[in-house]
Amino acid sequence: METITLTYKRLPDRINHFQQQLLYADEDVIVTSQRIKPSSPIVQNGETVLDENFTAVWFVFTGLWYDIGKIYNLNNEWTGYYCDIMKPVKRSVDVAGDGQAQGSVSPTFEITDLFLDLWINPDGSYEIQDEDEFEAAIRDGAIGSELAEKAQDALNTLIAEVAAGKFPPQFVRTFRQFAEG
């Protein structure tokens, strides 16, 4: 399995690079997997649904203002979806260099996180995450009003898709990295 690097930007100037396993890629979607290290766990109805060393299978669709993380606990049981509101992914191809075999090609991608997140439980209920960080980013000037409006619109669109039963896309529903418990 190929390892790729995700460039993750958090406004105004934080940049991280995450190693992820590339599971699938075409012109419409990139699917990767990684063990996650969230800043804090998410607990729903007394059950930890997202925590350190859980597995995320990330679906990053071209043109969308959010990604979709299908989250699995330490027993490989699916616990729900984590969606980051973000600028549409920037995709490119890295050709040779940087320690790669001469002439090799590797897909690269970059996302810019816009602070707002949405946790979606298997039953379709959801919880907005990090609204306080979003409001602080606006107040501190890390996000301008136009970008803030686009982020809020993306969150509202995502919530409408969840409420209408149109989330997640069929591709995400049927994609299997490993057998679910």
BAKOL-222098 format. One line per field, with one value per atom (N, C-alpha, C): y, x, z; atom name; residue in one letter; residue number from 1. Coordinates in Angstrom, 1 decimal. Each point is the difference from the previous one (the first is absolute). Example, Ala and Ser with C-alpha at 12.3 -4.5 7.8 and 13.67 -1.06 7.14 Angstrom:
2
y: c(-5.7, 1.2, 1.2, 1.1, 1.1, 1.1)
x: c(13.2, -0.9, 0.9, -0.4, 0.9, -0.8)
z: c(7.8, 0.0, 0.0, -0.7, 0.0, 0.8)
atom: c(N, CA, C, N, CA, C)
rest: c(a, a, a, s, s, s)
nr: c(1, 1, 1, 2, 2, 2)
//
This chain:
181
y: c(-1.2, 1.2, 1.2, 1.0, 1.2, 1.0, 0.6, 1.0, 1.4, 0.9, 1.3, 1.0, 1.3, 1.0, 1.0, 0.3, 1.0, 1.3, 1.1, 1.3, 0.6, 0.2, 0.5, 1.4, 0.9, 1.4, 0.5, 0.7, 0.6, 1.4, 0.8, 1.5, 0.5, 1.0, 0.8, -0.6, -0.7, -0.5, -1.3, -0.8, -1.4, -0.9, -0.8, -1.0, -1.2, -1.2, -1.3, -0.9, -1.0, -1.1, -1.3, -0.7, -1.3, -1.1, -1.1, -1.2, -0.8, -0.4, -0.7, -1.1, -1.1, -1.1, 0.3, 0.0, 0.2, -1.2, 0.0, -1.2, 0.1, 1.2, 0.1, 1.5, 0.2, 1.3, 0.0, 0.9, 0.3, 1.5, 0.5, 1.5, 0.6, -0.9, 0.6, -0.1, -1.0, -0.2, -0.6, 0.3, -0.6, -0.7, -1.2, -0.8, -0.4, 0.4, -0.3, -0.6, -0.5, -0.5, 0.4, 0.2, 0.3, -0.2, -0.2, 0.0, 1.4, 0.4, 1.5, 0.3, 1.3, 0.5, 1.3, -0.1, 1.2, 0.8, 1.3, 0.9, -0.4, -0.5, -0.5, -1.1, -1.0, -1.0, 0.6, -0.8, 0.4, -1.2, 0.4, -1.0, 0.3, -1.0, 0.1, -1.0, 0.4, -0.9, -0.9, 0.6, -0.7, -1.0, 0.0, -0.9, 0.9, -0.4, 0.7, -0.4, 0.9, -0.3, 0.5, 0.8, 0.5, 0.2, -0.6, 0.1, -0.3, 0.1, -0.3, -1.4, -0.2, -1.3, -0.6, 0.6, -0.4, 0.1, -0.7, 0.1, 0.9, 0.9, 0.8, -0.4, -0.3, -0.2, 1.3, 0.8, 1.4, -0.1, 0.7, 0.1, 1.5, 0.4, 1.4, 0.1, 0.6, 0.1, 1.3, 0.0, 1.2, 0.9, 1.3, 1.0, 0.2, -0.9, 0.1, 0.9, 0.6, 0.9, -0.8, -1.3, -0.8, -1.4, -0.6, -1.4, -0.9, -1.3, -0.9, -1.1, 0.0, -1.1, -1.0, -1.2, -1.2, -0.5, 0.0, -0.2, -1.4, -0.7, -1.4, 0.0, -0.6, -0.1, -1.0, -0.3, -0.9, -1.5, -0.3, -1.3, 0.0, 1.0, 0.1, 0.1, 0.5, 0.2, 1.4, 0.2, 1.4, 0.7, 1.3, 0.8, 1.2, 0.4, 1.1, 0.8, 1.2, 0.8, 1.3, 0.4, 1.3, 0.8, 1.1, 0.9, 1.3, 0.3, 1.3, 0.9, 1.2, 1.0, 0.6, 0.1, 0.4, 0.6, 0.6, 0.5, -1.3, 0.1, -1.2, -0.4, -1.3, -0.6, 0.5, 0.2, 0.3, -1.3, -0.4, -1.3, 0.3, -0.8, 0.1, -1.3, -0.1, -1.2, 0.4, -0.7, 0.3, -1.0, 0.5, -0.8, -0.1, -1.2, -0.2, 1.1, -0.3, 0.9, -0.3, 0.8, -0.2, -1.4, -0.6, -1.4, -1.1, 0.3, -1.0, -0.6, -1.1, -0.7, 1.0, 0.1, 0.9, -0.4, 1.0, -0.2, -0.5, -0.2, -0.5, 1.2, -0.3, 1.0, -0.3, 1.0, -0.2, 1.1, -0.4, 1.1, 0.7, 1.3, 0.8, 0.8, 0.4, 0.8, 0.9, 1.1, 1.0, 0.5, 0.0, 0.6, 1.1, 1.0, 1.1, -0.1, -0.3, -0.2, 1.3, 0.0, 1.3, -0.1, -0.8, -0.1, -0.8, 0.3, -0.7, -1.5, -0.8, -1.4, -0.6, -1.1, -0.6, -1.5, -0.4, -1.5, -0.5, -1.2, -0.6, -1.4, -0.3, -1.3, -1.0, -1.3, -0.9, 0.1, 0.5, 0.2, 1.3, 0.8, 1.2, 1.2, -0.1, 1.2, 0.6, 1.2, 0.7, 1.0, 0.5, 1.0, 0.9, 1.3, 0.9, 0.1, 0.0, 0.0, 1.3, 0.5, 1.1, 1.4, 0.2, 1.3, 1.2, -0.3, 1.0, 0.4, -1.0, 0.2, 0.8, -0.3, 0.7, 1.5, 0.2, 1.4, 0.8, -0.7, 0.7, 0.3, -0.9, 0.2, 1.2, 0.2, 1.2, 1.2, 0.0, 1.1, 0.5, -1.0, 0.3, 0.3, -0.1, 0.3, -1.1, -1.2, -1.1, -0.4, 0.2, -0.3, 1.3, 0.4, 1.2, -0.3, 1.0, -0.2, -0.8, 0.1, -0.8, -1.5, -0.3, -1.3, -0.6, 0.8, -0.5, -0.3, 0.8, -0.3, -1.3, -0.2, -1.3, -1.2, 0.2, -1.1, -0.3, 1.0, -0.2, -0.6, 0.4, -0.5, -1.5, -0.4, -1.4, -0.8, 0.5, -0.7, -0.2, 1.1, -0.1, -1.0, 0.0, -0.9, -1.5, -0.2, -1.3, -0.5, 0.9, -0.3, -0.3, 0.8, -0.3, -1.4, -0.4, -1.3, -1.1, 0.2, -1.0, -0.1, 1.2, 0.0, -0.6, 0.1, -0.5, -1.5, -0.6, -1.4, -0.2, 1.1, -0.1, -0.1, -0.1, -0.1, -1.4, -0.6, 0.4, -0.5, 0.5, -0.5, -1.5, -0.6, -1.5, -0.5, 0.7, -0.5, -0.2, 0.9, -0.1, -1.1, -0.2, -1.1, -1.3, -0.2, -1.4, -0.2, 1.0, -0.2, -0.8, -1.0, -0.8, -0.1, 0.5, -0.2, -1.4, -0.3, -1.3, -0.4, -1.2, -0.5, 0.8, 0.5, 0.8, -1.1, 0.4, -0.9, -0.1)
x: c(0.8, -0.8, 0.9, -0.4, 0.8, -0.3, 1.1, -0.1, 0.1, -0.9, 0.0, 0.0, 0.3, 0.1, -1.1, -0.8, -1.1, 0.6, -0.1, 0.4, -1.3, 0.0, -1.2, 0.3, -0.8, 0.2, -1.1, 0.4, -1.0, 0.3, -0.9, 0.2, 0.2, 0.8, 0.6, 1.3, 0.8, 1.3, 0.5, -0.8, 0.4, 0.0, 1.1, 0.1, 0.5, -0.7, 0.5, 0.0, 0.8, 0.1, -0.3, -1.0, -0.4, 0.2, 0.6, 0.2, -1.3, -0.5, -1.2, 0.2, -0.7, 0.0, -1.0, 0.4, -0.9, -0.7, -1.4, -0.8, -0.6, -0.3, -0.6, 0.1, 0.1, 0.0, -0.5, -0.8, -0.4, -0.2, -0.5, -0.2, -1.0, -0.9, -1.1, 0.3, 0.8, 0.2, 1.4, 0.5, 1.2, -0.5, 0.4, -0.3, 1.3, 0.1, 1.2, -0.4, 1.0, -0.2, 1.1, -0.3, 1.0, -0.5, 0.9, -0.3, -0.1, -1.0, -0.2, 0.5, 0.3, 0.4, -0.8, -1.3, -0.8, 0.4, -0.3, 0.4, -0.8, -1.2, -0.8, -1.0, -0.3, -1.0, -1.4, -0.8, -1.4, -0.8, -0.9, -0.8, -1.4, -0.8, -1.4, -0.7, -1.1, -0.8, 0.9, 1.0, 0.9, 1.0, 0.0, 1.0, 1.0, 1.3, 1.0, 0.0, -0.3, -0.1, 1.1, 0.9, 1.2, 1.1, 1.1, 1.1, 1.3, 1.1, 1.3, 0.1, 0.7, 0.3, -1.2, -1.2, -1.1, 0.5, -0.7, 0.4, -1.1, 0.6, -0.9, 0.3, -1.1, 0.1, -0.6, 0.9, -0.3, -0.4, -1.2, -0.5, 0.1, 0.8, 0.2, -0.4, -1.2, -0.6, 0.4, 0.4, 0.3, -1.2, 0.3, -1.0, -0.9, 0.0, -0.8, 0.7, -0.8, 0.5, 0.0, 0.1, 0.2, 0.5, 0.7, 0.4, -0.9, 0.2, -0.8, 1.0, 0.0, 0.8, -0.9, 0.2, -0.8, 0.9, -0.5, 0.8, -0.3, 1.1, -0.1, 0.8, -0.6, 0.6, 1.2, 0.6, 1.1, -0.4, -1.3, -0.5, -0.4, 0.3, -0.4, -1.5, -0.7, -1.4, -0.3, -0.8, -0.4, -0.7, 0.4, -0.6, -0.8, 0.3, -0.7, 0.9, -0.4, 0.7, 0.5, 1.2, 0.5, 0.3, -0.7, 0.2, 0.6, 1.1, 0.7, -0.5, -0.4, -0.4, 1.4, 0.2, 1.3, -0.2, 1.1, 0.0, 0.1, -0.5, 0.1, 1.5, 0.2, 1.4, 0.8, 1.3, 0.9, 0.7, -0.1, 0.7, 1.1, 1.1, 1.1, 0.7, 1.0, 0.8, 1.5, 0.6, 1.4, 0.8, 0.9, 0.8, 1.4, 0.5, 1.4, 0.6, 1.1, 0.6, -0.4, 0.3, -0.4, 0.2, 1.1, 0.3, -0.8, -0.8, -0.8, 0.9, -0.4, 0.7, -0.1, 1.1, 0.0, -1.1, -0.8, -1.1, -1.3, 0.0, -1.3, -0.9, -1.3, -1.0, -0.9, -0.3, -0.8, -1.0, -1.3, -1.0, 0.2, -0.2, 0.1, -1.3, -0.4, -1.1, 0.1, -0.7, 0.1, -1.4, -0.3, -1.3, 0.3, -1.0, 0.0, -1.2, 0.2, -1.1, -0.6, -1.4, -0.7, -0.6, 0.5, -0.3, -1.3, -1.1, -1.3, 0.1, -0.6, 0.0, -1.4, -0.3, -1.3, 0.2, -0.4, 0.0, -1.4, -0.1, -1.2, 0.0, -1.0, -0.2, -0.6, 0.2, -0.6, -1.5, -0.7, -1.5, -0.4, 1.0, -0.3, 0.0, 0.0, 0.1, 1.4, 0.1, 1.3, 0.3, 1.2, 0.4, 1.1, -0.2, 0.9, 1.2, 1.2, 1.2, 0.8, 0.7, 1.0, -0.6, -1.3, -0.6, 0.8, 0.5, 0.7, 1.3, 0.7, 1.3, -0.4, -1.1, -0.4, -0.3, -0.7, -0.3, 1.2, 1.0, 1.3, 0.8, 0.0, 0.7, -0.6, -1.3, -0.6, 0.4, -0.2, 0.3, 1.5, 0.9, 1.4, 0.5, -0.9, 0.4, 0.6, 0.1, 0.6, -0.9, -1.3, -1.0, -0.7, 0.0, -0.8, -1.5, -0.8, -1.5, -0.4, 0.5, -0.4, 0.3, 1.2, 0.4, -0.8, -0.3, -0.8, -1.4, -0.6, -1.3, 0.0, 1.0, 0.1, 0.1, 0.8, 0.1, -1.3, -0.7, -1.4, -0.9, 0.0, -0.9, 0.3, 1.3, 0.4, -0.5, 0.1, -0.6, -1.5, -0.7, -1.4, -0.4, 0.7, -0.3, 0.2, 1.1, 0.3, -1.1, -0.4, -1.1, -1.3, -0.3, -1.2, 0.1, 1.1, 0.2, -0.2, 0.5, -0.2, -1.5, -0.6, -1.5, -0.9, 0.4, -0.8, 0.4, 0.9, 0.4, 0.8, 0.7, 0.8, 1.5, 0.3, 1.4, 0.2, 1.1, 1.1, -0.3, 0.9, -0.2, 0.2, -0.7, 0.0, 1.5, 0.9, 1.4, 0.5, -0.3, 0.5, -0.7, -1.2, -0.8, 0.5, 0.4, 0.4, 1.5, 0.8, 1.5, 0.4, 0.7, 0.5, 1.5, 0.6, 1.4, 0.3, -0.9, 0.2, -1.4, -0.2, -1.3, -0.5, -1.2, -0.5, -0.6, 0.2, -0.5, -1.5)
z: c(0.0, 0.0, 0.0, -0.8, -0.1, 1.1, 0.5, 1.0, -0.7, 0.3, -0.5, 1.1, -0.3, 1.0, -0.3, 1.0, 0.0, 0.6, -0.7, 0.5, 0.6, 1.3, 0.7, 0.5, -0.5, 0.4, 0.9, 1.0, 1.0, 0.0, -0.4, 0.0, 1.4, 0.2, -1.1, -0.6, 0.8, -0.5, 0.5, 0.5, 0.5, -1.2, -0.2, -1.0, 0.6, -0.2, 0.4, -1.2, 0.1, -1.0, 0.6, -0.5, 0.5, -1.0, 0.5, -0.8, 0.0, -1.1, -0.1, -1.1, 0.2, -0.9, -1.1, -1.3, -1.1, -0.3, 0.1, -0.2, -1.4, -0.5, -1.3, -0.5, -1.3, -0.5, -1.5, -0.3, -1.4, -0.1, -1.1, -0.2, 1.0, 0.5, 0.9, 1.5, 0.4, 1.4, 0.3, 1.2, 0.6, 1.3, 0.1, 1.3, 0.6, 1.3, 0.7, 1.4, 0.7, 1.4, 0.9, 1.2, 1.0, 1.4, 0.9, 1.5, 0.4, 0.7, 0.3, 1.4, 0.2, 1.3, 0.2, 0.4, 0.1, 1.3, -0.1, 1.1, 1.3, -0.2, 1.1, -0.5, 0.8, -0.4, -0.3, -0.7, -0.2, 0.7, 0.9, 0.7, -0.3, -0.5, -0.3, 0.8, 0.7, 0.9, 0.9, 0.6, 0.9, -0.7, -1.3, -0.7, -0.7, 0.1, -0.7, -1.5, -0.9, -1.4, -0.9, 0.6, -0.7, 1.1, -0.2, 1.0, -0.6, 0.7, -0.5, -0.4, -1.1, -0.7, -0.6, 0.0, -0.8, -1.5, -0.9, -1.4, -0.7, -0.8, -0.9, -1.4, -0.8, -1.4, -0.6, -0.6, -0.5, -1.4, -0.3, -1.4, -0.3, -0.9, -0.4, -1.5, -0.2, -1.3, -0.6, -1.3, -0.7, -0.1, 0.4, -0.1, 1.2, 1.0, 1.2, 1.0, 0.8, 1.1, 1.3, 0.0, 1.2, -0.4, 0.9, -0.2, 0.9, -0.2, 0.8, 0.6, 1.3, 0.7, 0.5, -0.4, 0.5, 1.1, 1.3, 1.2, 0.5, 0.3, 0.6, 1.3, 1.0, 1.4, -0.1, 1.2, 0.1, -0.3, 0.0, -0.4, -1.5, -0.8, -1.4, -0.1, 1.0, -0.1, -0.4, -1.0, -0.5, 1.0, 0.4, 1.0, -0.5, -1.3, -0.6, -1.0, -0.3, -1.0, 0.6, -0.4, 0.4, -1.2, -0.2, -1.1, 0.3, -0.7, 0.2, -1.1, 0.4, -1.0, -0.4, -1.4, -0.5, -1.4, -0.4, -1.4, -0.9, -1.2, -0.9, -0.1, -0.1, 0.0, -1.2, 0.2, -1.1, -0.2, -1.3, -0.3, -1.0, 0.1, -1.0, 0.0, -0.8, -0.1, 0.2, 0.9, 0.3, -0.8, -0.9, -0.9, 0.5, 0.4, 0.4, 0.9, 0.5, 1.0, 1.4, 0.9, 1.4, 0.5, -0.4, 0.5, -0.7, -1.0, -0.7, -1.1, -0.5, -1.1, -1.2, -0.8, -1.1, -1.0, -0.4, -1.0, 0.7, 1.3, 0.6, 0.1, 0.1, 0.1, 1.2, 0.8, 1.2, 0.1, 0.3, 0.1, 1.3, 0.0, 1.2, 0.2, 1.2, 0.1, 1.3, -0.1, 1.0, 0.4, 1.3, 0.4, 1.0, 0.0, 0.9, 0.9, 1.2, 1.0, 0.3, 0.1, 0.3, 1.4, 0.9, 1.4, 0.3, -0.7, 0.3, -0.3, 0.8, -0.3, 0.4, -0.5, 0.3, 0.3, 1.2, 0.3, -0.3, -0.7, -0.4, 0.6, 0.8, 0.6, -1.0, 0.2, -0.9, -0.2, 1.0, 0.0, -0.8, -0.4, -0.8, 0.9, 1.3, 0.9, -0.2, 0.3, -0.2, 1.1, 0.0, 0.9, -0.7, 0.0, -0.5, 0.9, -0.5, 0.8, -0.3, 1.0, -0.2, -0.5, 0.4, -0.3, 0.7, 1.2, 0.7, -0.7, -0.6, -0.7, -1.3, -0.6, -1.3, 0.4, 1.0, 0.4, 0.4, 0.7, 0.4, -1.3, -1.0, -1.2, -0.8, 0.0, -0.6, 0.8, 1.3, 0.9, -0.2, -0.1, 0.0, -1.5, -0.9, -1.4, -0.8, 0.6, -0.8, -1.1, 0.1, -1.1, -0.3, -1.2, -0.4, -0.1, -0.2, 0.1, -1.2, -1.2, -1.2, 0.2, 0.5, 0.3, 1.1, 1.0, 1.1, -0.4, -0.9, -0.6, -0.8, -0.8, -0.8, 1.0, 1.1, 0.9, 0.7, 0.4, 0.6, -1.0, -1.2, -1.1, -0.2, 0.0, -0.1, 1.1, 1.2, 1.2, -0.1, -0.4, -0.2, -1.0, -1.1, -1.1, 0.5, 0.7, 0.5, 1.0, 0.9, 0.9, -0.7, -1.1, -0.8, -0.6, -0.5, -0.6, 1.0, 1.2, 1.1, 0.3, 0.2, 0.4, -1.1, -1.2, -1.1, -0.3, 0.7, -0.2, -1.2, -0.5, -1.2, 0.3, 1.3, 0.4, 0.7, -0.3, -0.8, -1.5, -0.9, -1.4, 0.0, -1.0, -0.2, 0.0, -0.6, -0.1, 1.4, 0.9, 1.4, 0.7, -0.2, 0.7, -0.4, -1.2, -0.5, 0.1, 0.1, 0.0, 1.3, -0.2, 1.2, 0.0, 1.1, 0.2, 0.6, 1.0, 0.6, 0.5, 0.4, 0.5, 1.2, 0.0, 1.1, 1.0, 1.3, 1.1, 0.1)
atom: c(N, CA, C, N, CA, C, N, CA, C, N, CA, C, N, CA, C, N, CA, C, N, CA, C, N, CA, C, N, CA, C, N, CA, C, N, CA, C, N, CA, C, N, CA, C, N, CA, C, N, CA, C, N, CA, C, N, CA, C, N, CA, C, N, CA, C, N, CA, C, N, CA, C, N, CA, C, N, CA, C, N, CA, C, N, CA, C, N, CA, C, N, CA, C, N, CA, C, N, CA, C, N, CA, C, N, CA, C, N, CA, C, N, CA, C, N, CA, C, N, CA, C, N, CA, C, N, CA, C, N, CA, C, N, CA, C, N, CA, C, N, CA, C, N, CA, C, N, CA, C, N, CA, C, N, CA, C, N, CA, C, N, CA, C, N, CA, C, N, CA, C, N, CA, C, N, CA, C, N, CA, C, N, CA, C, N, CA, C, N, CA, C, N, CA, C, N, CA, C, N, CA, C, N, CA, C, N, CA, C, N, CA, C, N, CA, C, N, CA, C, N, CA, C, N, CA, C, N, CA, C, N, CA, C, N, CA, C, N, CA, C, N, CA, C, N, CA, C, N, CA, C, N, CA, C, N, CA, C, N, CA, C, N, CA, C, N, CA, C, N, CA, C, N, CA, C, N, CA, C, N, CA, C, N, CA, C, N, CA, C, N, CA, C, N, CA, C, N, CA, C, N, CA, C, N, CA, C, N, CA, C, N, CA, C, N, CA, C, N, CA, C, N, CA, C, N, CA, C, N, CA, C, N, CA, C, N, CA, C, N, CA, C, N, CA, C, N, CA, C, N, CA, C, N, CA, C, N, CA, C, N, CA, C, N, CA, C, N, CA, C, N, CA, C, N, CA, C, N, CA, C, N, CA, C, N, CA, C, N, CA, C, N, CA, C, N, CA, C, N, CA, C, N, CA, C, N, CA, C, N, CA, C, N, CA, C, N, CA, C, N, CA, C, N, CA, C, N, CA, C, N, CA, C, N, CA, C, N, CA, C, N, CA, C, N, CA, C, N, CA, C, N, CA, C, N, CA, C, N, CA, C, N, CA, C, N, CA, C, N, CA, C, N, CA, C, N, CA, C, N, CA, C, N, CA, C, N, CA, C, N, CA, C, N, CA, C, N, CA, C, N, CA, C, N, CA, C, N, CA, C, N, CA, C, N, CA, C, N, CA, C, N, CA, C, N, CA, C, N, CA, C, N, CA, C, N, CA, C, N, CA, C, N, CA, C, N, CA, C, N, CA, C, N, CA, C, N, CA, C, N, CA, C, N, CA, C, N, CA, C, N, CA, C, N, CA, C, N, CA, C, N, CA, C, N, CA, C, N, CA, C, N, CA, C, N, CA, C, N, CA, C, N, CA, C, N, CA, C, N, CA, C, N, CA, C, N, CA, C, N, CA, C, N, CA, C, N, CA, C, N, CA, C)
rest: c(m, m, m, e, e, e, t, t, t, i, i, i, t, t, t, l, l, l, t, t, t, y, y, y, k, k, k, r, r, r, l, l, l, p, p, p, d, d, d, r, r, r, i, i, i, n, n, n, h, h, h, f, f, f, q, q, q, q, q, q, q, q, q, l, l, l, l, l, l, y, y, y, a, a, a, d, d, d, e, e, e, d, d, d, v, v, v, i, i, i, v, v, v, t, t, t, s, s, s, q, q, q, r, r, r, i, i, i, k, k, k, p, p, p, s, s, s, s, s, s, p, p, p, i, i, i, v, v, v, q, q, q, n, n, n, g, g, g, e, e, e, t, t, t, v, v, v, l, l, l, d, d, d, e, e, e, n, n, n, f, f, f, t, t, t, a, a, a, v, v, v, w, w, w, f, f, f, v, v, v, f, f, f, t, t, t, g, g, g, l, l, l, w, w, w, y, y, y, d, d, d, i, i, i, g, g, g, k, k, k, i, i, i, y, y, y, n, n, n, l, l, l, n, n, n, n, n, n, e, e, e, w, w, w, t, t, t, g, g, g, y, y, y, y, y, y, c, c, c, d, d, d, i, i, i, m, m, m, k, k, k, p, p, p, v, v, v, k, k, k, r, r, r, s, s, s, v, v, v, d, d, d, v, v, v, a, a, a, g, g, g, d, d, d, g, g, g, q, q, q, a, a, a, q, q, q, g, g, g, s, s, s, v, v, v, s, s, s, p, p, p, t, t, t, f, f, f, e, e, e, i, i, i, t, t, t, d, d, d, l, l, l, f, f, f, l, l, l, d, d, d, l, l, l, w, w, w, i, i, i, n, n, n, p, p, p, d, d, d, g, g, g, s, s, s, y, y, y, e, e, e, i, i, i, q, q, q, d, d, d, e, e, e, d, d, d, e, e, e, f, f, f, e, e, e, a, a, a, a, a, a, i, i, i, r, r, r, d, d, d, g, g, g, a, a, a, i, i, i, g, g, g, s, s, s, e, e, e, l, l, l, a, a, a, e, e, e, k, k, k, a, a, a, q, q, q, d, d, d, a, a, a, l, l, l, n, n, n, t, t, t, l, l, l, i, i, i, a, a, a, e, e, e, v, v, v, a, a, a, a, a, a, g, g, g, k, k, k, f, f, f, p, p, p, p, p, p, q, q, q, f, f, f, v, v, v, r, r, r, t, t, t, f, f, f, r, r, r, q, q, q, f, f, f, a, a, a, e, e, e, g, g, g)
nr: c(1, 1, 1, 2, 2, 2, 3, 3, 3, 4, 4, 4, 5, 5, 5, 6, 6, 6, 7, 7, 7, 8, 8, 8, 9, 9, 9, 10, 10, 10, 11, 11, 11, 12, 12, 12, 13, 13, 13, 14, 14, 14, 15, 15, 15, 16, 16, 16, 17, 17, 17, 18, 18, 18, 19, 19, 19, 20, 20, 20, 21, 21, 21, 22, 22, 22, 23, 23, 23, 24, 24, 24, 25, 25, 25, 26, 26, 26, 27, 27, 27, 28, 28, 28, 29, 29, 29, 30, 30, 30, 31, 31, 31, 32, 32, 32, 33, 33, 33, 34, 34, 34, 35, 35, 35, 36, 36, 36, 37, 37, 37, 38, 38, 38, 39, 39, 39, 40, 40, 40, 41, 41, 41, 42, 42, 42, 43, 43, 43, 44, 44, 44, 45, 45, 45, 46, 46, 46, 47, 47, 47, 48, 48, 48, 49, 49, 49, 50, 50, 50, 51, 51, 51, 52, 52, 52, 53, 53, 53, 54, 54, 54, 55, 55, 55, 56, 56, 56, 57, 57, 57, 58, 58, 58, 59, 59, 59, 60, 60, 60, 61, 61, 61, 62, 62, 62, 63, 63, 63, 64, 64, 64, 65, 65, 65, 66, 66, 66, 67, 67, 67, 68, 68, 68, 69, 69, 69, 70, 70, 70, 71, 71, 71, 72, 72, 72, 73, 73, 73, 74, 74, 74, 75, 75, 75, 76, 76, 76, 77, 77, 77, 78, 78, 78, 79, 79, 79, 80, 80, 80, 81, 81, 81, 82, 82, 82, 83, 83, 83, 84, 84, 84, 85, 85, 85, 86, 86, 86, 87, 87, 87, 88, 88, 88, 89, 89, 89, 90, 90, 90, 91, 91, 91, 92, 92, 92, 93, 93, 93, 94, 94, 94, 95, 95, 95, 96, 96, 96, 97, 97, 97, 98, 98, 98, 99, 99, 99, 100, 100, 100, 101, 101, 101, 102, 102, 102, 103, 103, 103, 104, 104, 104, 105, 105, 105, 106, 106, 106, 107, 107, 107, 108, 108, 108, 109, 109, 109, 110, 110, 110, 111, 111, 111, 112, 112, 112, 113, 113, 113, 114, 114, 114, 115, 115, 115, 116, 116, 116, 117, 117, 117, 118, 118, 118, 119, 119, 119, 120, 120, 120, 121, 121, 121, 122, 122, 122, 123, 123, 123, 124, 124, 124, 125, 125, 125, 126, 126, 126, 127, 127, 127, 128, 128, 128, 129, 129, 129, 130, 130, 130, 131, 131, 131, 132, 132, 132, 133, 133, 133, 134, 134, 134, 135, 135, 135, 136, 136, 136, 137, 137, 137, 138, 138, 138, 139, 139, 139, 140, 140, 140, 141, 141, 141, 142, 142, 142, 143, 143, 143, 144, 144, 144, 145, 145, 145, 146, 146, 146, 147, 147, 147, 148, 148, 148, 149, 149, 149, 150, 150, 150, 151, 151, 151, 152, 152, 152, 153, 153, 153, 154, 154, 154, 155, 155, 155, 156, 156, 156, 157, 157, 157, 158, 158, 158, 159, 159, 159, 160, 160, 160, 161, 161, 161, 162, 162, 162, 163, 163, 163, 164, 164, 164, 165, 165, 165, 166, 166, 166, 167, 167, 167, 168, 168, 168, 169, 169, 169, 170, 170, 170, 171, 171, 171, 172, 172, 172, 173, 173, 173, 174, 174, 174, 175, 175, 175, 176, 176, 176, 177, 177, 177, 178, 178, 178, 179, 179, 179, 180, 180, 180, 181, 181, 181)
//
